[in-house]
C-alpha cells in the first residue's frame, strides 16, 4: 500500500464510523445517524436532532422567588403607603361625620354638606382604584422579573449540564390545594408529564443557581 493510501485510510475509517445506518424495511426507509454540532442527527432538517431534555418545577421556583425579601419589600412599601392614606381617610371621615351628623335635611347647608361627603367618597374610591392598579402593575412586573431570573438560571444550568430542552412541569404527586372544579382542572392542565423519569428534574440545580432554599 502506498503512502497516500495509508494516510487516507484512517480518515475514511473515521468517516465511516461517524455515520451509523439503521436499515428500514425498504432502502428508502433507511436512516443515517451522524453527529452534527454535538447532536445525533437522523435527517437533514435542523429539527431532526436528538436533544437532551430536562424539566423544572416552575411553579415552585416562581413562588419562592416572589416570596423573596427583595420582592416582598417592594410590595410592602406600596402597601404601607396605602395604609397611611387609609388612616388619613379614616380621620377625615370622622371629622365629616362629626360635622354633619346632626345637620337637618331642611337646612340650607344640607346640600353643600352632602356634596362634600360625596366628594370625599369619590376621592377614596379613586385612590383605592389607583392603589389597586399600582399594586397589580407591580405584581405583574415582579412576575416577569422572576420569570426572567428563572430562565437565566435555566440557561446557566443547561449549559453546565448539557441539557438542550427544558420544560415547565409540576410533579404529579404535588397536592392540588384548590377549592373549585375550574382550579382543579387547571392543576391537571399544568402537569405537563403524567409519567417521567426523575433524572429529567433539574429543579434543585436551578434553585441552587438562584440561591433559593426549599421550604
C-alpha positions, 0 to 999 in steps of 0.5 A: 500500500502506498503512502497516500493510501495509508494516510487516507485510510484512517480518515475514511475509517473515521468517516465511516464510523461517524455515520451509523445506518439503521436499515428500514424495511425498504432502502428508502426507509433507511436512516443515517445517524451522524453527529452534527454540532454535538447532536445525533442527527437522523435527517437533514432538517435542523429539527431532526436532532436528538436533544437532551431534555430536562424539566423544572418545577416552575411553579415552585421556583416562581413562588419562592422567588416572589416570596423573596425579601427583595420582592416582598419589600417592594410590595410592602412599601406600596402597601404601607403607603396605602395604609397611611392614606387609609388612616388619613381617610379614616380621620377625615371621615370622622371629622365629616361625620362629626360635622354633619351628623346632626345637620337637618335635611331642611337646612340650607347647608344640607346640600353643600354638606352632602356634596362634600361627603360625596366628594370625599367618597369619590376621592377614596374610591379613586385612590383605592382604584389607583392603589389597586392598579399600582399594586397589580402593575407591580405584581405583574412586573415582579412576575416577569422579573422572576420569570426572567431570573428563572430562565437565566438560571435555566440557561446557566444550568443547561449549559453546565449540564448539557441539557438542550430542552427544558420544560415547565412541569409540576410533579404529579404527586404535588397536592392540588390545594384548590377549592373549585372544579375550574382550579382543579382542572387547571392543576391537571392542565399544568402537569405537563408529564403524567409519567417521567423519569426523575433524572429529567428534574433539574429543579434543585440545580436551578434553585441552587443557581438562584440561591433559593432554599426549599421550604 
